[in-house]
Every structure is written in structure tokens, then in C-alpha cells.
Amino acid sequence: MADGSLFPDEPALTRAGAPLADRIRPRTFDELVGQEELLAPGKPLREAIERDLLQSIILWGPPGTGKTTLARIIADTTKARFVSFSAVLSGIKEIREVMSGAERLRAATGRRTIVFIDEIHRFNKAQQDAFLPRVEAGDIVLIGATTENPSFEVNAALLSRSKVFVLRALTAEEVRLILSRALGDTERGLGTTHTRVDDEALEAIALYANGDARAALNLLELSVASAPTVDGSRRVDVARVEEAAQRRALLYDKSGEEHYNIISALHKSMRNSDPDAAVYWLARMVEAGEDPLYIARRLVRFASEDIGNADPQALAVAVAAKDALHFIGMPEGNTALAQAAIYLATAPKSNAVYEAYTRAAADAEHDVAQPVPLHLRNAPTRLMKDLAYGKGYKYAHDEEDAIADMSCLPTALEGRKYYDPRDRGFEREIKRRLDAWAEIKRKRRG
């Protein structure tokens, strides 16, 4: 926790031993790269910061997009007292102490306290609630930074009193500009290392970073440090970058926002019969380390929810992919998942099974529990037979076409239709059968 600055040891950040990403962190809006939609001259957020009129805000965006940098610029700009918390390190006791201090400061001097909370999504409900009274009273201005969706991770009461600003991932061009500045900066960057980085290598780093400036600068620093010195200078090429990177850092969090975004994209790509998009989103999840059985479960669900009886084989394919994963494991199981996803994407679609269950479940939940009709009940005892259990039951196999003119729904629900097969795939045949059986029953009743 710091008072007046995010980092009380500010001079330490300019020492050679500090990470490059910290050494060259922008100190002013003029040095900031990206987020022009929010921070260009004249934009409301920038105006509020520069005029020291900032209200409580939540900064939501992927890693390495400038959330902490923006907080540091606010700390250097504001005349208010500035206090920072790390949700990883701070507890409820420290929060209450700062809140009490903020209340006393405002009562005595009228001066505000700006509280920056890094990784606010890691604070539990009780910790977040501790800020609420002082936010409501105007004693503090809250700045929260999070990589997770605030709708799920920030208390509704706190969220309603804050303005959410979404920071986007940096473009490859913006990341390249940051890298070029770092290479040319002789005061805080790599300008004194006499290093030449090929254009292709810079492009490779920018692509590797996936919009994360910190990841890009870390890879640049590692690539330069590992490059051999020849005649007093170093050269970094694509091969050097690939050796330093080893594996691309994919933007993915198995329990966070991107997890749900990508599984949603996979579902909707298959639903829209787009096998190329389906296999892409599947690969994104697999290569980022998602549990393959979680993916298999989602494929099985999709097979019954979005395909159903339009292609009954779809469920068998999805379950077979799950069994293949158990049998051969990963990484070999990736093709079984891909095969299933492509099959599901190219199968005829119908949500008739899903809708039939939804309607039936609604009746089961909201209506009075209807008794089973007597003619559908077994009668294993004499008493049950005397009570007319099973009376009037017609054995379908004894009827012409194996169809009995007999209702199987409770009396109050007789005639209710839950399953409405579509005129697609195998459901076209199911619809034909149901229509034919309905006609047989109608004629017999007539």
C-alpha cells in the first residue's frame, strides 16, 4: 500500500535491474500508446483526470493494456491523497484503516482520497463492501482495475456507483511502436545496448504478445539479453525471438471472461454451421490448455440441444469423442475433438428436443402435479386391481400399426404438444411418422 504514489520507491524503477516494462512505463499522456478512444485530448476521462475531477471508475481490460499505467498518471496528476491497494496483499483491516483516514481527512481539510485497487476482482464481497460507505459519502474516489468482467466480479452496489471504462487489447502496430521506443530509449530503455532487431523479429514479438505490451517488452528484453555480442553489438532475428518465446502466450483464462467468450464462440459457430470457425475456436481452447473433457462435455450438450433428432448420430459422435479422449488422452485426442466439432457444425440443426424439454419442465414445475392416469399404472397387487389400476390400458403391440388410441398424458394436459420436430434432417422423417400416427388415432376416434 502506498500513500501519494502507486510505487513509493519510484527511483528504483529507473535502475538497470528493474524489468524493461517497468522502466519505460509511460509517465504522461503524451507517452501513452493506445486507448485513444478513452484518452485522446478532449475525451471525458482524460478531461476529468487533467482537471482533477475524477469520479469512481472501473478499468476493465486484458493484461498489459495500460490499467496500472493510467493509475500512475492519475497519481501524478491529482492533488488528492492517493492510496493504492493490491487485492492480493491487502486485508479488511488495512482497508478499514484507510477508509477511516479518508473520512478524517475530508472532514478536516475537505481533501479527497483516491483509492486505486489493482485486481479488484480478487477482493471478496466483505472487502468490497468496506469501500461502499466512503464512496457513497464522497470521502473517496475509487479506481478499480480488473481483467475480469465487472458484472460478475464487482459488487452490484459498488458497480452502480462507478463508471466502467473498457480498455481494449493493443494492436500489433501499437505494440511495435512501444517496442521501437524501448529500443531507442537511452535513458530507461535498451538504447545503450547497441542492439539491432530485425523488422521481422519485431513483428513476431508483436504477434506473440496478443495485444499485451508487458508480454511484448518482456520477450524483447529476454531476446536481447540472450543474443550474443559480436564486435560490441547484438542482433535479434526471428529465430532468436522464437527461441526466447518457446510458446505463444494465448489470451485465455480457464475460469474467467475469455473462457466463456470462446466457448460461446464455439457453440455459436457450430450452431451457424460454420466448421472453419468452429475448429478455430476449438483450437484456441485446446492450445491454451483448457481441460479437453470440459470441451467434450460442451460438444455432447450441443449435440442434443442444437441438433437433436435432426441427426441422431451427432450425439453418438460427440460421446465417441469423449471416449476417445479417455482412451488416448492428449495431445492425440485433439483430432477427436476437432472431428466431432466439424461433424456437429455440418449436421442439420434442430432445437426441437431442447424446446420440448423446456416446455415439459415448465409444466412439471409450475402446474399442480398431475396424477398418473389409472390406465398407465401397473397393478401388481389385488388391491391395486380393485382400485382400477391398469384398467383400460391398450397394449400397443396388439394394435394395428402398433398404435393404440390412448392418451398417455394426465387428463388436465391431454392434447398438449411439447415436441415439434423440424422439417430438417432426420426430423423430417420423425414428423412424417407422427403426422401419420396422429391421423390413425383420429380415424379410430371418429
Beta strands, then each sheet from edge to edge (+ up, - down):
strand 1: 2-3
strand 2: 57-60
strand 3: 81-86
strand 4: 113-118
strand 5: 140-146
strand 6: 163-166
strand 7: 195-197
strand 8: 229-230
strand 9: 233-236
sheet 1: 1+ 3- 4- 5- 2- 6-
sheet 2: 7+ 9+ 8-
end
